[in-house]
């Protein structure tokens, strides 16, 4: 259930912060290493973002990501597909050169709506 701010630790090097910016805008902040050990919790947080109903916008903030493996990228792809089906805008912030490079090499930068910062991703949201 979307009920405000939450932090969900994977291990000492993984976490997901879940923040409801408004009743229709959810920000999911990824921290640390997004790998096989962390994707299960990441998937749970995205399910939580859709409860009780799909949000208008989901922003994934990757500013604090230190490592991004293919299982983590697959979660982003799955959530993007679900967002498309539900009419939810899915935005990803990419501040680090590491994450930018991972998305470029995999071609995901062409598939995802990429923004240079959280502020940019939230700036032009029109909920009318």
WOGIGI-V605819 format. One record per pair of residues at least 24 apart in sequence whose C-alpha atoms are under 10 Angstrom apart, sorted by the first residue. I is the first residue (numbers start at 0). J is the second residue. If there is no record, write none. Layout:
BEGIN
I/J + I/J
END
This chain:
BEGIN
0/44 + 0/46 + 0/47 + 0/48 + 0/49 + 0/50 + 0/51 + 0/52 + 1/25 + 1/44 + 1/47 + 1/48 + 1/49 + 1/50 + 1/51 + 1/52 + 1/54 + 2/47 + 2/48 + 2/50 + 5/44 + 6/44 + 7/40 + 7/41 + 7/43 + 7/44 + 8/37 + 8/40 + 9/33 + 9/36 + 9/37 + 9/38 + 9/39 + 9/40 + 9/41 + 10/36 + 10/37 + 12/37 + 12/64 + 12/65 + 13/37 + 13/38 + 13/40 + 13/41 + 13/64 + 13/65 + 13/66 + 14/40 + 14/41 + 14/63 + 14/64 + 15/40 + 15/41 + 15/44 + 15/60 + 16/41 + 16/44 + 16/59 + 16/60 + 17/44 + 17/45 + 17/47 + 17/48 + 17/59 + 18/48 + 18/58 + 19/48 + 19/54 + 19/57 + 20/56 + 20/57 + 20/58 + 20/121 + 21/54 + 21/55 + 21/56 + 22/54 + 22/55 + 22/56 + 23/48 + 23/49 + 23/52 + 23/53 + 23/54 + 23/55 + 23/56 + 23/57 + 23/87 + 23/126 + 24/48 + 24/53 + 24/54 + 24/55 + 24/56 + 24/57 + 24/58 + 24/87 + 24/88 + 24/121 + 24/124 + 24/126 + 25/49 + 25/53 + 25/54 + 25/55 + 25/56 + 25/57 + 25/58 + 25/59 + 25/89 + 26/56 + 26/57 + 26/58 + 26/59 + 26/60 + 26/90 + 26/91 + 26/117 + 26/120 + 26/121 + 27/57 + 27/58 + 27/59 + 27/60 + 27/61 + 27/91 + 28/58 + 28/59 + 28/60 + 28/61 + 28/62 + 28/63 + 28/64 + 28/91 + 28/92 + 28/117 + 29/59 + 29/60 + 29/61 + 29/62 + 29/63 + 29/64 + 29/65 + 30/60 + 30/61 + 30/62 + 30/63 + 30/64 + 30/65 + 30/66 + 31/61 + 31/62 + 31/63 + 31/64 + 31/65 + 31/66 + 31/67 + 32/63 + 32/64 + 32/65 + 32/66 + 32/67 + 32/68 + 32/71 + 33/61 + 33/64 + 33/65 + 33/66 + 33/67 + 33/68 + 33/69 + 33/70 + 33/71 + 33/72 + 33/74 + 34/66 + 34/67 + 34/68 + 34/69 + 34/70 + 34/71 + 34/72 + 35/67 + 35/68 + 35/69 + 35/70 + 35/71 + 36/70 + 36/71 + 37/70 + 37/71 + 38/68 + 38/70 + 38/71 + 38/72 + 38/73 + 38/74 + 38/75 + 39/70 + 39/71 + 39/74 + 41/71 + 41/74 + 41/75 + 42/71 + 42/74 + 42/75 + 42/77 + 42/78 + 45/74 + 45/75 + 45/77 + 45/78 + 46/78 + 49/81 + 49/82 + 49/85 + 49/87 + 52/85 + 53/81 + 53/82 + 53/85 + 53/86 + 53/87 + 54/82 + 54/85 + 54/86 + 54/87 + 54/88 + 54/89 + 55/82 + 55/85 + 55/86 + 55/87 + 55/88 + 55/89 + 55/124 + 55/125 + 55/126 + 56/82 + 56/86 + 56/87 + 56/88 + 56/89 + 56/90 + 56/120 + 56/121 + 56/124 + 56/125 + 56/126 + 57/82 + 57/87 + 57/88 + 57/89 + 57/90 + 57/91 + 57/120 + 57/121 + 58/88 + 58/89 + 58/90 + 58/91 + 58/92 + 58/112 + 58/113 + 58/114 + 58/117 + 58/120 + 58/121 + 59/89 + 59/90 + 59/91 + 59/92 + 59/93 + 59/113 + 59/114 + 59/117 + 59/120 + 60/90 + 60/91 + 60/92 + 60/93 + 60/94 + 60/114 + 60/115 + 60/116 + 60/117 + 60/120 + 61/91 + 61/92 + 61/93 + 61/94 + 61/95 + 61/98 + 61/99 + 61/116 + 61/117 + 62/91 + 62/92 + 62/93 + 62/94 + 62/95 + 62/96 + 62/98 + 62/115 + 62/116 + 62/117 + 63/93 + 63/94 + 63/95 + 63/98 + 64/93 + 64/94 + 64/95 + 64/97 + 64/98 + 65/95 + 65/97 + 65/98 + 66/97 + 66/98 + 66/101 + 67/97 + 67/98 + 67/101 + 67/102 + 68/101 + 69/101 + 69/105 + 72/101 + 72/102 + 72/105 + 72/107 + 75/107 + 75/111 + 76/107 + 76/110 + 76/111 + 79/110 + 79/111 + 79/112 + 88/112 + 88/124 + 89/113 + 89/120 + 90/114 + 90/117 + 90/120 + 90/121 + 91/115 + 91/116 + 91/117 + 91/120 + 92/116 + 92/117 + 92/118 + 92/119 + 92/120 + 92/121 + 93/117 + 93/120
END
